[in-house]
Structure formats: structure tokens, C-alpha cells
Amino acid sequence: MNVKKIILLLIAFFLFIPSISFGGGFLIYNQDAAATGQGLAFTAQADNPSAVFYNPAAINRLEGTQISSGSTLLMPQTSFKSAMTGSKTDMNSHIYLLPNIFVTHKINDKFSAGIGFYSLFGLSVDWPDDWEGKYLSTFSALRSFYLNPVISWQVIPEFSLALGGSLIYSDVEQRKALSFAPLPVHDGKVKLDADGISGGYNVALLYHANNHVDVGISYRSKVSLTYKGDVKTKAPSHLASFIPHGDVSLDIDFPPILVMGVATSYIDNLTIEADLYWIGWSTYDELYADFEKSVPKAFAKFTAPIPRNYHDVLTYSVGMKYRLNPHFVLRAGYMYDTSPVPEKTCDPILPDSDRNEISIGIGYNNNNYSLDLAYYAVIAKDRKVTNNINGFDGKYEFFCNEIALNFNYKF
């Protein structure tokens, strides 16, 4: 099987796998096992094809043509304890795969090019159909698929610049129950399905200060997506025609991201990096469903904007790698992941909180190929909500095990 067929098969595999996010908000930054093993502190030392994502200015350091493919396995556990009833509900358990593919090619001494396929934003929550928060959400999912070509220019031996563009496809699904109280009828159900296509850009730089210090900066633009789809409802026949349904559109903005990293290697065989993330979550201020058909006044609240009011956050990480010998590398890292979700809008759609995240990893290198494996633990602080805008107060608990594996090959 030739390289072209392999790449096509990997792309097909990627597009049909659901994705999920456990970073602050619904950001996914775990795109490579080596980076994951170092607590995602990788911006200044990105040294494999995933540099297309973490810092495309670094692809000039990669010789020939290189390809990386891998996936992260996620096993989340989420629960909610109601302040009103005292009952505890566990979210339905799932195991998720988050794939990634990166390819780089060194054109000449000055220019290199690359392309990446990955999911940068995602969300999936699945609560029992009969739980007490069913009128807010029983299921919510958002997926995004990025096609991201980049080109890097080595301006001088110590300094490189990179520019990239992204074509983004995203889809969203949401389900919840409908209450007709005080009418003596059974609950209804509503389901929204929609998708959209948009674009964005990214820029990056890498400065090799000396043989022991590298500085990297990577920026990704805001992405504005307009989703178009439809809303389907199930309700008693005499009420169905009054419930909003049919064609619908909604807008969601993915936030801009700025990451700055410094890597040092003053100790033989040991590299330490610290990264600072700024994420402009204030772009995500509300959700509003715009129906093509007119909405009866009795159900105007159904289409009213849903406040999100996320705020910008700073997140930091530190990671290290130690080269045992020419073949084996050990990695470890820590990230403090700050939640952008205010208490008033923390709800079952996205029960988010600040997180402590720790990781360990190992890498094996042998001539033209390498293999990286990492374990990543997401330990969320308990989120006690006492002032939710819907009156849905209580305590959320969350923990997630992640296992990342990537295979890299040089041609």
C-alpha cells in the first residue's frame, strides 16, 4: 500500500469518529502523545509533525517528509448532586477516540510546508433521559474538523515564521425534554441538528536564542460559524403545531488562542518547558436559535437567547522530557486549566470547572520511525453552583483518564 492510500484511509477514519472535549470550555488541545506526555507544554520545542498544530514555525527543523498519526482515548466520569432534591445522577458512560494526522515536508533550506487534520473544539454530554435536569439537556454534542495547511519560512538560522489557514466543518446536536405544565399531558421532546463551514488562520514564530533556549509563540484566530439545520419535536398532536420546529440557524464563535512557550536544556539530556495560554472565551456570549417559521408568543421563551457570558482565561503548563539513551525518552507534565464558565451559566450542557491535569509519557525512536505513548489525568475541582440562571443548583464532579498514542515516520 503506497503512502497516498495510507493517508486517504487515515482521513476517512478520522472523519467518522466522534470527538469530545475536557479542556476549559470545549477546547481540545491534546493533539499529540508527545505533547500530552509533557502536560501540553510543547510550543517552543515541537519536534515532530504535530508542530503543524502546536507551532508550525518549528517544522523547518524536520528533515525530509514526515507523517504522524495517532489518537487519544478518553474515559470520562461526570456526576451531579442536586441542591434541591439531594439526589445524585451519573452521566452515561462512554469511551471516546480523538484522532489526529499531521504531514510535513522540507521544501528547501528556507521553506517547509505541512498539513494537519484534527478537532480543536468539541463537546459531548449524555445524561439519562429521565433525570431531573432533562428540561435543560439530555444530550449535547458539538464536533469540529480542521483541515490546516501551513508554510514556514526560516528567515535566519535563529528565527522562523509560519502562516496557516484552516477550513473548518462543524456540526451540533442537542436533545432535551419539553414540559407542558400545568397542562395534564406527557412531556414532549425536542432535537436540534445543524452544521456549518467556516475558515480561520494561524500564525507562529520560533526563536532559537542559543543552544539551550528556544522561544515559541502561536496564535489562532477567532472562528465564526453559522450553523443551519432543523428542529424536530415530539408532542401531543393538539400541541405539536404550536411548538417551534423546522429550519433553524444559530451562530457560535470559537475563541482566539495565543500560546507562548520557553524551553530550556541547560542540563544534559533534560529539556524543561513552560507555556502560558490566553484563550479569548468572551467571544462566546450567547446561544440564539433563529427559526425560519414564526414562533407563537406562548413559546417565545423557547427561542430566547441563552446567555453563556464566558470570560477570557489564562492557563499555564510545565513539562519535561529526559533522554535516557538514543532510543528512549521519558516525559512528565502538569497543566492548570482555568474554566471560562461563570457560575450563573454553569449547567448540564457544559458542567465545567478549574482542573489540575498531570501527565506521564514515554517515547521510542529507531532510525526512521518513533512511537509515543502518554497517560493524562484530568482532575476537576468540584463545582458547587448556587446561583444558576435557571435555578438548577447543585454540585458537579468530574474526572477523566486519557491515553494518547502516536506513530511517526520519516521518508
PyMOL commands that set and color helices and strands:
alter all, ss='L'
color gray80, all
select helices_A, chain A and resi 3-15+33-37+51-54+56-61+237-240+281-283+297-303+343-345
alter helices_A, ss='H'
color red, helices_A
select strands_A, chain A and resi 65-82+88-90+96-106+111-118+123-126+139-156+159-178+188-210+213-220+223-234+246-254+257-264+270-279+286-287+290-291+306-307+313-323+328-337+355-366+369-380+383-385+394-410
alter strands_A, ss='S'
color yellow, strands_A
deselect
rebuild
show_as cartoon
